[in-house]
Amino acid sequence: MYGVYRYPFEIVSESLRVSVSDDDGVYLYRRNCCNDQRIVKLSSPDGEVIVNPVEPVNLPKTITRYLEIEFDTIYISPESEKQFFLKYPVEIGSFLRAGKTLSIIDIFSLVPQKYSLYGSPVGGVIVRWYNSCLYTKVPETDPLREGVISLLIINPEKEIAEISRVVFDSYAMKIYYNDFYVTMSAEMKIFPKNEAETIFHDVPIIAGSAKSYEFYLSKKIPVVRNSFRMEWGY
């Protein structure tokens, strides 16, 4: 269902319905997702609605910009690197494009949200929390519910690294999609004192994927850095 739609249109999939219809000269955007509804009036007769996955930290409201994914502990050998794949929860954004302007009009999800604390109560950060298996190849997913992160773990240290979670800054996310997958490419580098740093790469992990419009770019939020320092362990 991801893509660009000129209205009127209607998308129906499982517990999700998105449409734009003419209502006496004004267009109505309607969305019903898991019995949660939203209606928006659109005045532009020649606009388009873009539906694509966005950064998964916006619901039920803006609480945090960070995503933590927890998984079964993996031990990474000294001075080595290994690629894994993780699943993460998908949030979907609807953007109105009229002329050269782009504006977010709706964000919704088929996946319930859970939040947690990464770090200490004093210096830690609130995170969107998700649990995933650790895969050695791209897992099958429902692209309306779950995406896939390709995670390269790099351990340049001379000690074994015991890892059971990774934390990302959503401001740096670069999301791609096709008919079957929603994906991101990331890297986690191990540092001394049980610290690590995560970054995203602006490349698709599946050739031919389209790049999502980013929610934070549509809001013109400046991104100072594209990495996150995990100071409270991994």
C-alpha positions as CSV (number, residue, x, y, z in Angstrom):
1,M,0.0,0.0,0.0
2,Y,3.0,2.3,0.2
3,G,3.3,4.8,-2.6
4,V,2.0,8.1,-4.2
5,Y,-1.7,8.5,-4.7
6,R,-3.6,11.2,-6.6
7,Y,-7.1,11.6,-5.2
8,P,-9.7,10.4,-5.1
9,F,-8.4,7.0,-4.0
10,E,-9.0,4.2,-1.4
11,I,-6.6,1.7,0.1
12,V,-7.9,-1.3,2.1
13,S,-5.7,-3.8,3.8
14,E,-6.6,-5.9,6.9
15,S,-7.5,-3.6,9.8
16,L,-6.5,-0.5,7.8
17,R,-8.4,1.8,5.4
18,V,-7.1,5.0,3.9
19,S,-9.0,7.1,1.4
20,V,-9.5,10.6,-0.1
21,S,-12.9,11.5,-1.5
22,D,-14.6,14.6,-2.9
23,D,-17.1,16.2,-0.5
24,D,-18.9,19.1,-2.3
25,G,-15.7,20.7,-3.5
26,V,-13.5,19.8,-0.4
27,Y,-11.5,16.6,-0.3
28,L,-11.7,14.5,2.8
29,Y,-8.8,12.3,3.9
30,R,-10.1,9.4,6.0
31,R,-8.1,6.8,7.9
32,N,-9.3,3.9,10.0
33,C,-6.6,1.8,11.7
34,C,-7.5,-0.7,14.3
35,N,-10.7,1.3,15.1
36,D,-8.7,4.5,15.5
37,Q,-10.1,7.1,13.1
38,R,-8.8,10.4,11.6
39,I,-10.5,12.8,9.2
40,V,-8.6,15.7,7.5
41,K,-10.1,18.3,5.1
42,L,-7.9,19.1,2.0
43,S,-8.6,22.1,-0.2
44,S,-6.0,21.5,-2.9
45,P,-7.7,19.8,-5.9
46,D,-4.4,18.8,-7.5
47,G,-2.4,17.4,-4.6
48,E,-1.1,14.0,-3.9
49,V,-1.0,11.8,-0.8
50,I,2.2,10.0,-0.1
51,V,1.9,6.9,2.2
52,N,5.2,5.5,3.5
53,P,6.9,4.2,6.6
54,V,8.3,6.8,9.0
55,E,10.5,6.9,12.1
56,P,8.8,4.6,14.6
57,V,8.8,6.9,17.7
58,N,5.8,9.2,17.1
59,L,2.9,7.3,18.7
60,P,0.7,7.7,20.7
61,K,2.4,11.1,20.9
62,T,5.9,12.5,20.8
63,I,7.6,11.0,23.8
64,T,11.1,10.3,22.6
65,R,13.4,10.2,19.6
66,Y,15.1,6.9,20.6
67,L,14.4,3.3,19.6
68,E,15.8,0.4,21.7
69,I,15.7,-3.1,20.3
70,E,16.4,-6.0,22.8
71,F,17.5,-9.4,21.6
72,D,19.0,-12.7,23.0
73,T,22.6,-12.1,24.1
74,I,25.3,-12.6,21.4
75,Y,29.0,-12.7,22.1
76,I,31.2,-10.9,19.6
77,S,34.8,-12.0,19.3
78,P,37.6,-9.5,19.8
79,E,38.7,-7.5,16.8
80,S,35.9,-8.8,14.6
81,E,32.7,-7.8,12.9
82,K,29.5,-9.6,12.1
83,Q,26.3,-8.6,10.3
84,F,22.9,-9.4,11.7
85,F,19.2,-8.5,11.0
86,L,16.6,-7.2,13.5
87,K,12.9,-6.6,13.2
88,Y,11.5,-3.3,14.4
89,P,7.9,-1.8,14.6
90,V,6.6,0.1,11.6
91,E,4.8,3.5,11.8
92,I,3.1,4.8,8.7
93,G,2.9,8.4,7.7
94,S,0.6,10.2,5.2
95,F,2.0,13.3,3.6
96,L,0.2,15.9,1.5
97,R,2.2,17.1,-1.4
98,A,0.8,20.2,-3.2
99,G,3.1,22.0,-5.6
100,K,6.6,22.1,-4.1
101,T,5.5,21.7,-0.5
102,L,5.2,18.6,1.6
103,S,3.3,18.3,5.0
104,I,2.6,15.4,7.3
105,I,-1.2,15.0,7.9
106,D,-1.3,11.6,9.7
107,I,0.8,9.0,11.4
108,F,-0.7,5.6,12.4
109,S,0.4,2.0,13.2
110,L,-0.9,-1.5,13.4
111,V,1.7,-2.3,16.2
112,P,1.1,-1.4,19.9
113,Q,3.7,0.9,21.5
114,K,5.9,0.1,24.5
115,Y,8.3,2.5,26.2
116,S,11.1,2.0,28.6
117,L,14.1,3.7,30.2
118,Y,17.6,3.2,28.9
119,G,20.2,4.2,31.5
120,S,19.8,5.7,35.0
121,P,16.7,7.6,36.2
122,V,18.9,10.7,36.3
123,G,20.9,10.7,33.1
124,G,19.1,8.0,31.0
125,V,16.7,8.5,28.1
126,I,13.1,7.3,27.4
127,V,13.1,4.8,24.5
128,R,10.5,3.2,22.3
129,W,11.2,-0.5,23.2
130,Y,10.9,-3.5,21.0
131,N,12.0,-7.1,21.2
132,S,13.4,-9.0,18.2
133,C,15.1,-12.2,17.4
134,L,18.6,-11.9,16.0
135,Y,18.8,-13.1,12.4
136,T,21.7,-14.0,10.1
137,K,19.6,-13.4,7.0
138,V,16.8,-11.1,6.1
139,P,13.6,-12.5,7.8
140,E,10.2,-12.5,6.3
141,T,7.9,-9.7,7.7
142,D,4.6,-8.1,7.2
143,P,5.8,-4.7,5.9
144,L,2.7,-2.9,7.4
145,R,3.8,-4.1,10.8
146,E,7.5,-4.8,11.0
147,G,10.6,-3.5,9.2
148,V,14.1,-5.0,9.1
149,I,17.4,-3.4,10.2
150,S,20.6,-4.6,8.8
151,L,23.0,-4.2,11.7
152,L,26.8,-4.5,11.3
153,I,28.3,-5.0,14.8
154,I,32.0,-4.0,14.9
155,N,34.2,-5.0,17.9
156,P,37.7,-3.4,17.5
157,E,38.5,-4.1,21.2
158,K,40.7,-6.9,22.5
159,E,37.9,-8.2,24.8
160,I,34.8,-10.3,24.0
161,A,31.7,-8.0,23.8
162,E,28.4,-9.4,25.3
163,I,25.5,-7.6,23.5
164,S,21.8,-7.9,24.1
165,R,20.4,-4.5,22.9
166,V,21.0,-1.7,20.6
167,V,19.7,1.9,20.8
168,F,19.2,4.3,17.8
169,D,18.5,8.0,17.4
170,S,15.5,8.2,15.0
171,Y,16.6,11.6,13.7
172,A,19.3,9.8,11.8
173,M,17.1,7.0,10.3
174,K,17.0,6.4,6.6
175,I,14.1,4.2,5.7
176,Y,13.6,2.3,2.4
177,Y,10.7,0.2,1.2
178,N,9.3,-2.0,-1.5
179,D,6.2,-4.2,-1.8
180,F,7.6,-6.8,0.6
181,Y,10.0,-5.1,3.0
182,V,10.6,-1.9,5.0
183,T,14.4,-1.7,5.7
184,M,17.2,0.4,7.3
185,S,21.0,-0.1,7.3
186,A,22.8,0.5,10.6
187,E,26.2,0.0,12.3
188,M,27.1,-0.5,16.0
189,K,30.7,0.0,17.0
190,I,31.9,-1.2,20.4
191,F,34.0,1.0,22.7
192,P,35.7,0.5,26.0
193,K,33.8,0.7,29.3
194,N,30.7,-1.1,28.0
195,E,29.9,1.7,25.6
196,A,28.9,1.7,21.9
197,E,27.9,4.0,19.1
198,T,25.2,3.5,16.5
199,I,24.9,5.1,13.1
200,F,22.7,4.7,10.0
201,H,23.7,4.4,6.4
202,D,21.7,6.0,3.6
203,V,21.6,2.9,1.5
204,P,18.9,0.3,0.9
205,I,19.6,-3.3,1.9
206,I,17.4,-4.5,-1.0
207,A,18.1,-3.2,-4.4
208,G,15.4,-1.2,-6.1
209,S,13.8,-0.1,-2.9
210,A,12.2,3.4,-2.7
211,K,13.3,5.9,-0.1
212,S,10.7,7.1,2.5
213,Y,10.0,10.7,3.1
214,E,11.2,11.5,6.6
215,F,8.9,13.0,9.2
216,Y,11.6,15.1,10.8
217,L,12.7,16.5,7.5
218,S,9.1,17.5,6.7
219,K,9.0,19.3,10.1
220,K,12.4,21.0,9.2
221,I,13.9,19.8,12.4
222,P,17.7,20.2,12.2
223,V,19.7,17.0,12.7
224,V,23.0,17.9,14.4
225,R,24.5,14.4,14.4
226,N,23.6,11.1,12.8
227,S,24.8,8.8,15.6
228,F,23.9,7.8,19.2
229,R,26.4,7.1,21.9
230,M,25.2,4.2,24.1
231,E,26.7,5.2,27.4
232,W,24.7,2.9,29.6
233,G,25.7,-0.5,28.3
234,Y,24.7,-2.9,25.6
